[in-house]
Protein backbone atom coordinates (compact mmCIF):
# COMPACT_ATOMS: atom_id res chain seq x y z
CA UNK A 1 0.00 0.00 0.00
CA UNK A 2 1.45 3.36 -1.00
CA UNK A 3 1.15 6.51 0.97
CA UNK A 4 -1.02 9.21 -0.54
CA UNK A 5 0.32 12.66 0.27
CA UNK A 6 -0.01 15.89 -1.68
CA UNK A 7 3.52 17.21 -1.35
CA UNK A 8 6.73 17.62 -3.25
CA UNK A 9 9.38 16.68 -0.72
CA UNK A 10 9.24 16.73 3.07
CA UNK A 11 11.94 15.92 5.60
CA UNK A 12 11.28 12.60 7.26
CA UNK A 13 10.98 14.05 10.78
CA UNK A 14 8.39 16.61 9.66
CA UNK A 15 6.54 13.96 7.65
CA UNK A 16 6.25 11.63 10.68
CA UNK A 17 5.17 14.52 12.89
CA UNK A 18 2.47 15.70 10.48
CA UNK A 19 1.29 12.13 9.99
CA UNK A 20 0.63 11.81 13.71
CA UNK A 21 3.31 9.22 14.44
CA UNK A 22 5.48 11.17 16.89
CA UNK A 23 7.04 14.56 17.49
CA UNK A 24 9.94 15.71 15.31
CA UNK A 25 12.34 15.18 18.18
CA UNK A 26 11.12 11.60 18.66
CA UNK A 27 11.28 11.10 14.89
CA UNK A 28 14.94 12.10 14.83
CA UNK A 29 15.68 9.61 17.57
CA UNK A 30 13.79 6.86 15.77
CA UNK A 31 15.71 7.54 12.54
CA UNK A 32 19.02 7.37 14.41
CA UNK A 33 17.94 4.04 15.91
CA UNK A 34 17.06 2.63 12.47
CA UNK A 35 13.37 2.27 13.26
CA UNK A 36 12.19 4.16 10.15
CA UNK A 37 12.32 2.92 6.55
CA UNK A 38 11.56 4.65 3.24
CA UNK A 39 10.68 2.31 0.40
CA UNK A 40 12.17 -0.58 2.37
CA UNK A 41 15.53 1.08 3.10
CA UNK A 42 16.56 2.41 6.50
CA UNK A 43 15.98 6.17 6.54
CA UNK A 44 18.81 8.64 7.02
CA UNK A 45 18.79 11.81 9.12
CA UNK A 46 17.39 14.71 7.07
CA UNK A 47 16.24 12.43 4.26
CA UNK A 48 13.22 13.69 2.33
CA UNK A 49 10.01 11.87 1.47
CA UNK A 50 8.34 12.32 -1.90
CA UNK A 51 4.80 11.65 -3.04
CA UNK A 52 4.25 7.92 -3.50
CA UNK A 53 7.02 6.85 -1.12
CA UNK A 54 6.25 4.08 1.36
CA UNK A 55 7.24 4.96 4.91
CA UNK A 56 7.26 2.50 7.81
CA UNK A 57 7.77 3.22 11.50
CA UNK A 58 8.66 0.22 13.68
CA UNK A 59 7.52 -2.00 10.82
CA UNK A 60 4.09 -0.38 10.49
CA UNK A 61 2.98 1.58 7.44
CA UNK A 62 2.56 5.29 8.12
CA UNK A 63 -0.77 6.72 7.02
CA UNK A 64 -2.08 10.27 7.20
CA UNK A 65 -4.28 11.09 10.15
CA UNK A 66 -7.40 12.84 8.91
CA UNK A 67 -8.91 13.87 12.23
CA UNK A 68 -6.85 15.94 14.69
CA UNK A 69 -6.87 14.40 18.16
CA UNK A 70 -6.04 16.00 21.52
CA UNK A 71 -6.41 13.93 24.68
CA UNK A 72 -6.16 14.67 28.39
CA UNK A 73 -4.74 11.57 30.08
CA UNK A 74 -4.41 10.74 33.77
CA UNK A 75 -1.04 8.95 33.69
CA UNK A 76 -0.50 6.38 36.45
CA UNK A 77 2.75 5.93 38.33
CA UNK A 78 5.05 3.53 36.49
CA UNK A 79 4.17 4.61 32.94
CA UNK A 80 6.90 6.30 30.87
CA UNK A 81 6.10 9.26 28.61
CA UNK A 82 7.77 7.96 25.46
CA UNK A 83 6.74 6.51 22.11
CA UNK A 84 9.59 4.00 22.12
CA UNK A 85 8.39 0.41 22.01
CA UNK A 86 11.68 -0.56 23.63
CA UNK A 87 10.22 0.82 26.85
CA UNK A 88 7.70 -1.83 27.90
CA UNK A 89 5.67 0.61 29.99
CA UNK A 90 5.46 3.36 27.32
CA UNK A 91 2.36 5.53 27.42
CA UNK A 92 1.41 4.90 23.77
CA UNK A 93 0.96 1.16 24.28
CA UNK A 94 -0.62 1.72 27.70
CA UNK A 95 -3.26 4.02 26.27
CA UNK A 96 -3.85 1.84 23.18
CA UNK A 97 -5.77 4.63 21.47
CA UNK A 98 -7.13 3.68 18.00
CA UNK A 99 -5.26 6.60 16.38
CA UNK A 100 -1.53 6.88 17.05
CA UNK A 101 -0.96 9.76 19.46
CA UNK A 102 2.11 10.84 21.39
CA UNK A 103 2.74 12.83 24.59
CA UNK A 104 3.30 16.57 24.73
CA UNK A 105 6.22 17.00 27.09
CA UNK A 106 7.01 14.72 29.99
CA UNK A 107 5.83 13.49 33.36
CA UNK A 108 8.37 11.28 35.08
CA UNK A 109 7.76 7.59 35.77
CA UNK A 110 7.31 8.08 39.52
CA UNK A 111 4.75 10.89 39.06
CA UNK A 112 1.10 10.75 38.06
CA UNK A 113 -1.52 13.06 36.66
CA UNK A 114 -2.25 15.12 33.59
CA UNK A 115 -0.39 14.60 30.33
CA UNK A 116 -1.66 15.84 26.98
CA UNK A 117 -1.42 13.56 23.94
CA UNK A 118 -2.03 14.41 20.29
CA UNK A 119 -1.40 13.47 16.67
CA UNK A 120 -0.66 17.09 15.71
CA UNK A 121 3.05 17.86 15.48
CA UNK A 122 2.58 21.62 15.20
CA UNK A 123 0.47 21.69 18.37
CA UNK A 124 3.22 19.84 20.24
CA UNK A 125 5.80 22.41 19.16
CA UNK A 126 3.61 25.36 20.08
CA UNK A 127 2.80 24.08 23.57
CA UNK A 128 6.42 23.16 24.32
CA UNK A 129 7.75 26.47 23.03
CA UNK A 130 5.18 28.36 25.08
CA UNK A 131 5.99 26.43 28.25
CA UNK A 132 8.17 29.31 29.47
CA UNK A 133 5.00 31.29 30.26
CA UNK A 134 2.20 28.71 30.34
CA UNK A 135 1.17 27.52 33.78
CA UNK A 136 1.42 23.92 34.99
CA UNK A 137 -0.04 23.09 38.40
CA UNK A 138 0.94 20.25 40.74
CA UNK A 139 0.02 18.87 44.15
CA UNK A 140 2.98 17.53 46.13
CA UNK A 141 3.58 15.69 49.40
CA UNK A 142 7.05 15.51 50.97
CA UNK A 143 8.70 13.43 53.69
CA UNK A 144 8.63 15.93 56.58
CA UNK A 145 6.76 19.01 57.81
CA UNK A 146 7.03 22.19 55.75
CA UNK A 147 8.64 25.30 57.16
CA UNK A 148 8.15 28.96 56.31
CA UNK A 149 11.75 29.04 55.04
CA UNK A 150 11.11 26.10 52.68
CA UNK A 151 8.00 27.75 51.23
CA UNK A 152 9.79 31.09 50.85
CA UNK A 153 12.75 29.59 49.00
CA UNK A 154 10.54 27.49 46.76
CA UNK A 155 8.61 30.62 45.77
CA UNK A 156 11.69 32.78 45.20
CA UNK A 157 13.90 30.30 43.35
CA UNK A 158 16.13 27.32 44.07
CA UNK A 159 19.59 26.64 42.56
CA UNK A 160 19.43 23.44 40.49
CA UNK A 161 20.98 22.26 37.21
CA UNK A 162 23.43 25.20 37.05
CA UNK A 163 20.62 27.76 37.18
CA UNK A 164 18.08 29.22 39.60
CA UNK A 165 14.43 28.34 39.16
CA UNK A 166 12.02 31.12 38.28
CA UNK A 167 9.77 32.58 40.98
CA UNK A 168 6.57 30.55 41.28
CA UNK A 169 3.37 30.22 43.26
CA UNK A 170 3.50 27.85 46.24
CA UNK A 171 0.61 27.31 48.67
CA UNK A 172 0.76 25.04 51.70
CA UNK A 173 -2.20 22.63 51.78
CA UNK A 174 -1.24 20.40 54.71
CA UNK A 175 1.48 19.70 57.24
CA UNK A 176 3.63 18.01 54.58
CA UNK A 177 1.87 18.98 51.36
CA UNK A 178 1.66 21.95 49.02
CA UNK A 179 0.37 23.13 45.67
CA UNK A 180 2.82 24.64 43.17
CA UNK A 181 2.33 26.45 39.84
CA UNK A 182 5.31 26.55 37.47
CA UNK A 183 5.95 28.43 34.23
CA UNK A 184 9.23 26.62 33.65
CA UNK A 185 10.21 23.18 32.42
CA UNK A 186 13.45 21.90 33.93
CA UNK A 187 14.03 18.17 34.13
CA UNK A 188 12.45 16.70 37.30
CA UNK A 189 12.21 20.27 38.51
CA UNK A 190 10.00 19.91 41.57
CA UNK A 191 11.85 16.85 42.85
CA UNK A 192 15.21 18.60 42.39
CA UNK A 193 13.98 21.79 44.09
CA UNK A 194 12.77 19.87 47.11
CA UNK A 195 15.93 17.78 47.29
CA UNK A 196 18.09 20.91 47.20
CA UNK A 197 16.23 22.14 50.29
CA UNK A 198 16.58 18.85 52.19
CA UNK A 199 13.19 17.31 51.35
CA UNK A 200 12.17 14.23 49.39
CA UNK A 201 9.01 14.05 47.30
CA UNK A 202 6.70 11.22 48.32
CA UNK A 203 3.80 12.05 45.99
CA UNK A 204 3.60 14.28 42.92
CA UNK A 205 0.56 14.79 40.72
CA UNK A 206 0.02 17.27 37.88
CA UNK A 207 -3.52 18.59 37.94
CA UNK A 208 -3.47 21.34 35.30
CA UNK A 209 -1.71 22.38 32.08
CA UNK A 210 -2.72 25.90 31.00
CA UNK A 211 -6.55 25.84 31.02
CA UNK A 212 -6.80 22.02 30.83
CA UNK A 213 -7.64 20.53 34.23
CA UNK A 214 -7.42 16.91 35.34
CA UNK A 215 -10.68 17.20 37.27
CA UNK A 216 -12.21 13.88 38.29
CA UNK A 217 -10.63 11.87 35.46
CA UNK A 218 -9.78 8.45 36.88
CA UNK A 219 -6.22 7.15 36.96
CA UNK A 220 -5.37 5.51 33.62
CA UNK A 221 -8.37 7.07 31.87
CA UNK A 222 -8.48 9.72 29.14
CA UNK A 223 -10.90 12.15 27.56
CA UNK A 224 -10.90 14.22 24.39
CA UNK A 225 -10.22 17.92 24.75
CA UNK A 226 -12.87 19.64 22.67
CA UNK A 227 -15.39 22.44 22.55
CA UNK A 228 -14.77 25.61 24.57
CA UNK A 229 -11.87 24.02 26.44
CA UNK A 230 -9.98 23.37 23.20
CA UNK A 231 -10.92 26.78 21.76
CA UNK A 232 -9.41 28.57 24.78
CA UNK A 233 -6.25 26.47 24.54
CA UNK A 234 -5.74 27.20 20.84
CA UNK A 235 -6.50 30.89 21.35
CA UNK A 236 -3.75 31.11 23.98
CA UNK A 237 -1.27 29.59 21.52
CA UNK A 238 -1.79 32.19 18.82
CA UNK A 239 1.48 33.81 17.88
CA UNK A 240 3.59 30.96 19.31
CA UNK A 241 6.02 29.45 16.82
CA UNK A 242 5.15 26.03 15.44
CA UNK A 243 8.77 25.37 14.45
CA UNK A 244 10.39 22.19 15.79
CA UNK A 245 11.22 22.22 19.48
CA UNK A 246 14.98 21.90 20.00
CA UNK A 247 16.51 19.26 22.27
CA UNK A 248 18.32 21.89 24.33
CA UNK A 249 15.06 23.66 25.14
CA UNK A 250 12.97 22.59 28.10
CA UNK A 251 9.47 21.23 27.75
CA UNK A 252 6.70 20.67 30.24
CA UNK A 253 8.35 20.00 33.57
CA UNK A 254 8.30 16.53 35.07
C-alpha positions as a LaTeX table, in Angstrom:
\begin{tabular}{lrrr}
\hline
Residue & $x$ (\AA) & $y$ (\AA) & $z$ (\AA) \\
\hline
Unk1 & 0.00 & 0.00 & 0.00 \\
Unk2 & 1.45 & 3.36 & $-1.00$ \\
Unk3 & 1.15 & 6.51 & 0.97 \\
Unk4 & $-1.02$ & 9.21 & $-0.54$ \\
Unk5 & 0.32 & 12.66 & 0.27 \\
Unk6 & $-0.01$ & 15.89 & $-1.68$ \\
Unk7 & 3.52 & 17.21 & $-1.35$ \\
Unk8 & 6.73 & 17.62 & $-3.25$ \\
Unk9 & 9.38 & 16.68 & $-0.72$ \\
Unk10 & 9.24 & 16.73 & 3.07 \\
Unk11 & 11.94 & 15.92 & 5.60 \\
Unk12 & 11.28 & 12.60 & 7.26 \\
Unk13 & 10.98 & 14.05 & 10.78 \\
Unk14 & 8.39 & 16.61 & 9.66 \\
Unk15 & 6.54 & 13.96 & 7.65 \\
Unk16 & 6.25 & 11.63 & 10.68 \\
Unk17 & 5.17 & 14.52 & 12.89 \\
Unk18 & 2.47 & 15.70 & 10.48 \\
Unk19 & 1.29 & 12.13 & 9.99 \\
Unk20 & 0.63 & 11.81 & 13.71 \\
Unk21 & 3.31 & 9.22 & 14.44 \\
Unk22 & 5.48 & 11.17 & 16.89 \\
Unk23 & 7.04 & 14.56 & 17.49 \\
Unk24 & 9.94 & 15.71 & 15.31 \\
Unk25 & 12.34 & 15.18 & 18.18 \\
Unk26 & 11.12 & 11.60 & 18.66 \\
Unk27 & 11.28 & 11.10 & 14.89 \\
Unk28 & 14.94 & 12.10 & 14.83 \\
Unk29 & 15.68 & 9.61 & 17.57 \\
Unk30 & 13.79 & 6.86 & 15.77 \\
Unk31 & 15.71 & 7.54 & 12.54 \\
Unk32 & 19.02 & 7.37 & 14.41 \\
Unk33 & 17.94 & 4.04 & 15.91 \\
Unk34 & 17.06 & 2.63 & 12.47 \\
Unk35 & 13.37 & 2.27 & 13.26 \\
Unk36 & 12.19 & 4.16 & 10.15 \\
Unk37 & 12.32 & 2.92 & 6.55 \\
Unk38 & 11.56 & 4.65 & 3.24 \\
Unk39 & 10.68 & 2.31 & 0.40 \\
Unk40 & 12.17 & $-0.58$ & 2.37 \\
Unk41 & 15.53 & 1.08 & 3.10 \\
Unk42 & 16.56 & 2.41 & 6.50 \\
Unk43 & 15.98 & 6.17 & 6.54 \\
Unk44 & 18.81 & 8.64 & 7.02 \\
Unk45 & 18.79 & 11.81 & 9.12 \\
Unk46 & 17.39 & 14.71 & 7.07 \\
Unk47 & 16.24 & 12.43 & 4.26 \\
Unk48 & 13.22 & 13.69 & 2.33 \\
Unk49 & 10.01 & 11.87 & 1.47 \\
Unk50 & 8.34 & 12.32 & $-1.90$ \\
Unk51 & 4.80 & 11.65 & $-3.04$ \\
Unk52 & 4.25 & 7.92 & $-3.50$ \\
Unk53 & 7.02 & 6.85 & $-1.12$ \\
Unk54 & 6.25 & 4.08 & 1.36 \\
Unk55 & 7.24 & 4.96 & 4.91 \\
Unk56 & 7.26 & 2.50 & 7.81 \\
Unk57 & 7.77 & 3.22 & 11.50 \\
Unk58 & 8.66 & 0.22 & 13.68 \\
Unk59 & 7.52 & $-2.00$ & 10.82 \\
Unk60 & 4.09 & $-0.38$ & 10.49 \\
Unk61 & 2.98 & 1.58 & 7.44 \\
Unk62 & 2.56 & 5.29 & 8.12 \\
Unk63 & $-0.77$ & 6.72 & 7.02 \\
Unk64 & $-2.08$ & 10.27 & 7.20 \\
Unk65 & $-4.28$ & 11.09 & 10.15 \\
Unk66 & $-7.40$ & 12.84 & 8.91 \\
Unk67 & $-8.91$ & 13.87 & 12.23 \\
Unk68 & $-6.85$ & 15.94 & 14.69 \\
Unk69 & $-6.87$ & 14.40 & 18.16 \\
Unk70 & $-6.04$ & 16.00 & 21.52 \\
Unk71 & $-6.41$ & 13.93 & 24.68 \\
Unk72 & $-6.16$ & 14.67 & 28.39 \\
Unk73 & $-4.74$ & 11.57 & 30.08 \\
Unk74 & $-4.41$ & 10.74 & 33.77 \\
Unk75 & $-1.04$ & 8.95 & 33.69 \\
Unk76 & $-0.50$ & 6.38 & 36.45 \\
Unk77 & 2.75 & 5.93 & 38.33 \\
Unk78 & 5.05 & 3.53 & 36.49 \\
Unk79 & 4.17 & 4.61 & 32.94 \\
Unk80 & 6.90 & 6.30 & 30.87 \\
Unk81 & 6.10 & 9.26 & 28.61 \\
Unk82 & 7.77 & 7.96 & 25.46 \\
Unk83 & 6.74 & 6.51 & 22.11 \\
Unk84 & 9.59 & 4.00 & 22.12 \\
Unk85 & 8.39 & 0.41 & 22.01 \\
Unk86 & 11.68 & $-0.56$ & 23.63 \\
Unk87 & 10.22 & 0.82 & 26.85 \\
Unk88 & 7.70 & $-1.83$ & 27.90 \\
Unk89 & 5.67 & 0.61 & 29.99 \\
Unk90 & 5.46 & 3.36 & 27.32 \\
Unk91 & 2.36 & 5.53 & 27.42 \\
Unk92 & 1.41 & 4.90 & 23.77 \\
Unk93 & 0.96 & 1.16 & 24.28 \\
Unk94 & $-0.62$ & 1.72 & 27.70 \\
Unk95 & $-3.26$ & 4.02 & 26.27 \\
Unk96 & $-3.85$ & 1.84 & 23.18 \\
Unk97 & $-5.77$ & 4.63 & 21.47 \\
Unk98 & $-7.13$ & 3.68 & 18.00 \\
Unk99 & $-5.26$ & 6.60 & 16.38 \\
Unk100 & $-1.53$ & 6.88 & 17.05 \\
Unk101 & $-0.96$ & 9.76 & 19.46 \\
Unk102 & 2.11 & 10.84 & 21.39 \\
Unk103 & 2.74 & 12.83 & 24.59 \\
Unk104 & 3.30 & 16.57 & 24.73 \\
Unk105 & 6.22 & 17.00 & 27.09 \\
Unk106 & 7.01 & 14.72 & 29.99 \\
Unk107 & 5.83 & 13.49 & 33.36 \\
Unk108 & 8.37 & 11.28 & 35.08 \\
Unk109 & 7.76 & 7.59 & 35.77 \\
Unk110 & 7.31 & 8.08 & 39.52 \\
Unk111 & 4.75 & 10.89 & 39.06 \\
Unk112 & 1.10 & 10.75 & 38.06 \\
Unk113 & $-1.52$ & 13.06 & 36.66 \\
Unk114 & $-2.25$ & 15.12 & 33.59 \\
Unk115 & $-0.39$ & 14.60 & 30.33 \\
Unk116 & $-1.66$ & 15.84 & 26.98 \\
Unk117 & $-1.42$ & 13.56 & 23.94 \\
Unk118 & $-2.03$ & 14.41 & 20.29 \\
Unk119 & $-1.40$ & 13.47 & 16.67 \\
Unk120 & $-0.66$ & 17.09 & 15.71 \\
Unk121 & 3.05 & 17.86 & 15.48 \\
Unk122 & 2.58 & 21.62 & 15.20 \\
Unk123 & 0.47 & 21.69 & 18.37 \\
Unk124 & 3.22 & 19.84 & 20.24 \\
Unk125 & 5.80 & 22.41 & 19.16 \\
Unk126 & 3.61 & 25.36 & 20.08 \\
Unk127 & 2.80 & 24.08 & 23.57 \\
Unk128 & 6.42 & 23.16 & 24.32 \\
Unk129 & 7.75 & 26.47 & 23.03 \\
Unk130 & 5.18 & 28.36 & 25.08 \\
Unk131 & 5.99 & 26.43 & 28.25 \\
Unk132 & 8.17 & 29.31 & 29.47 \\
Unk133 & 5.00 & 31.29 & 30.26 \\
Unk134 & 2.20 & 28.71 & 30.34 \\
Unk135 & 1.17 & 27.52 & 33.78 \\
Unk136 & 1.42 & 23.92 & 34.99 \\
Unk137 & $-0.04$ & 23.09 & 38.40 \\
Unk138 & 0.94 & 20.25 & 40.74 \\
Unk139 & 0.02 & 18.87 & 44.15 \\
Unk140 & 2.98 & 17.53 & 46.13 \\
Unk141 & 3.58 & 15.69 & 49.40 \\
Unk142 & 7.05 & 15.51 & 50.97 \\
Unk143 & 8.70 & 13.43 & 53.69 \\
Unk144 & 8.63 & 15.93 & 56.58 \\
Unk145 & 6.76 & 19.01 & 57.81 \\
Unk146 & 7.03 & 22.19 & 55.75 \\
Unk147 & 8.64 & 25.30 & 57.16 \\
Unk148 & 8.15 & 28.96 & 56.31 \\
Unk149 & 11.75 & 29.04 & 55.04 \\
Unk150 & 11.11 & 26.10 & 52.68 \\
Unk151 & 8.00 & 27.75 & 51.23 \\
Unk152 & 9.79 & 31.09 & 50.85 \\
Unk153 & 12.75 & 29.59 & 49.00 \\
Unk154 & 10.54 & 27.49 & 46.76 \\
Unk155 & 8.61 & 30.62 & 45.77 \\
Unk156 & 11.69 & 32.78 & 45.20 \\
Unk157 & 13.90 & 30.30 & 43.35 \\
Unk158 & 16.13 & 27.32 & 44.07 \\
Unk159 & 19.59 & 26.64 & 42.56 \\
Unk160 & 19.43 & 23.44 & 40.49 \\
Unk161 & 20.98 & 22.26 & 37.21 \\
Unk162 & 23.43 & 25.20 & 37.05 \\
Unk163 & 20.62 & 27.76 & 37.18 \\
Unk164 & 18.08 & 29.22 & 39.60 \\
Unk165 & 14.43 & 28.34 & 39.16 \\
Unk166 & 12.02 & 31.12 & 38.28 \\
Unk167 & 9.77 & 32.58 & 40.98 \\
Unk168 & 6.57 & 30.55 & 41.28 \\
Unk169 & 3.37 & 30.22 & 43.26 \\
Unk170 & 3.50 & 27.85 & 46.24 \\
Unk171 & 0.61 & 27.31 & 48.67 \\
Unk172 & 0.76 & 25.04 & 51.70 \\
Unk173 & $-2.20$ & 22.63 & 51.78 \\
Unk174 & $-1.24$ & 20.40 & 54.71 \\
Unk175 & 1.48 & 19.70 & 57.24 \\
Unk176 & 3.63 & 18.01 & 54.58 \\
Unk177 & 1.87 & 18.98 & 51.36 \\
Unk178 & 1.66 & 21.95 & 49.02 \\
Unk179 & 0.37 & 23.13 & 45.67 \\
Unk180 & 2.82 & 24.64 & 43.17 \\
Unk181 & 2.33 & 26.45 & 39.84 \\
Unk182 & 5.31 & 26.55 & 37.47 \\
Unk183 & 5.95 & 28.43 & 34.23 \\
Unk184 & 9.23 & 26.62 & 33.65 \\
Unk185 & 10.21 & 23.18 & 32.42 \\
Unk186 & 13.45 & 21.90 & 33.93 \\
Unk187 & 14.03 & 18.17 & 34.13 \\
Unk188 & 12.45 & 16.70 & 37.30 \\
Unk189 & 12.21 & 20.27 & 38.51 \\
Unk190 & 10.00 & 19.91 & 41.57 \\
Unk191 & 11.85 & 16.85 & 42.85 \\
Unk192 & 15.21 & 18.60 & 42.39 \\
Unk193 & 13.98 & 21.79 & 44.09 \\
Unk194 & 12.77 & 19.87 & 47.11 \\
Unk195 & 15.93 & 17.78 & 47.29 \\
Unk196 & 18.09 & 20.91 & 47.20 \\
Unk197 & 16.23 & 22.14 & 50.29 \\
Unk198 & 16.58 & 18.85 & 52.19 \\
Unk199 & 13.19 & 17.31 & 51.35 \\
Unk200 & 12.17 & 14.23 & 49.39 \\
Unk201 & 9.01 & 14.05 & 47.30 \\
Unk202 & 6.70 & 11.22 & 48.32 \\
Unk203 & 3.80 & 12.05 & 45.99 \\
Unk204 & 3.60 & 14.28 & 42.92 \\
Unk205 & 0.56 & 14.79 & 40.72 \\
Unk206 & 0.02 & 17.27 & 37.88 \\
Unk207 & $-3.52$ & 18.59 & 37.94 \\
Unk208 & $-3.47$ & 21.34 & 35.30 \\
Unk209 & $-1.71$ & 22.38 & 32.08 \\
Unk210 & $-2.72$ & 25.90 & 31.00 \\
Unk211 & $-6.55$ & 25.84 & 31.02 \\
Unk212 & $-6.80$ & 22.02 & 30.83 \\
Unk213 & $-7.64$ & 20.53 & 34.23 \\
Unk214 & $-7.42$ & 16.91 & 35.34 \\
Unk215 & $-10.68$ & 17.20 & 37.27 \\
Unk216 & $-12.21$ & 13.88 & 38.29 \\
Unk217 & $-10.63$ & 11.87 & 35.46 \\
Unk218 & $-9.78$ & 8.45 & 36.88 \\
Unk219 & $-6.22$ & 7.15 & 36.96 \\
Unk220 & $-5.37$ & 5.51 & 33.62 \\
Unk221 & $-8.37$ & 7.07 & 31.87 \\
Unk222 & $-8.48$ & 9.72 & 29.14 \\
Unk223 & $-10.90$ & 12.15 & 27.56 \\
Unk224 & $-10.90$ & 14.22 & 24.39 \\
Unk225 & $-10.22$ & 17.92 & 24.75 \\
Unk226 & $-12.87$ & 19.64 & 22.67 \\
Unk227 & $-15.39$ & 22.44 & 22.55 \\
Unk228 & $-14.77$ & 25.61 & 24.57 \\
Unk229 & $-11.87$ & 24.02 & 26.44 \\
Unk230 & $-9.98$ & 23.37 & 23.20 \\
Unk231 & $-10.92$ & 26.78 & 21.76 \\
Unk232 & $-9.41$ & 28.57 & 24.78 \\
Unk233 & $-6.25$ & 26.47 & 24.54 \\
Unk234 & $-5.74$ & 27.20 & 20.84 \\
Unk235 & $-6.50$ & 30.89 & 21.35 \\
Unk236 & $-3.75$ & 31.11 & 23.98 \\
Unk237 & $-1.27$ & 29.59 & 21.52 \\
Unk238 & $-1.79$ & 32.19 & 18.82 \\
Unk239 & 1.48 & 33.81 & 17.88 \\
Unk240 & 3.59 & 30.96 & 19.31 \\
Unk241 & 6.02 & 29.45 & 16.82 \\
Unk242 & 5.15 & 26.03 & 15.44 \\
Unk243 & 8.77 & 25.37 & 14.45 \\
Unk244 & 10.39 & 22.19 & 15.79 \\
Unk245 & 11.22 & 22.22 & 19.48 \\
Unk246 & 14.98 & 21.90 & 20.00 \\
Unk247 & 16.51 & 19.26 & 22.27 \\
Unk248 & 18.32 & 21.89 & 24.33 \\
Unk249 & 15.06 & 23.66 & 25.14 \\
Unk250 & 12.97 & 22.59 & 28.10 \\
Unk251 & 9.47 & 21.23 & 27.75 \\
Unk252 & 6.70 & 20.67 & 30.24 \\
Unk253 & 8.35 & 20.00 & 33.57 \\
Unk254 & 8.30 & 16.53 & 35.07 \\
\hline
\end{tabular}
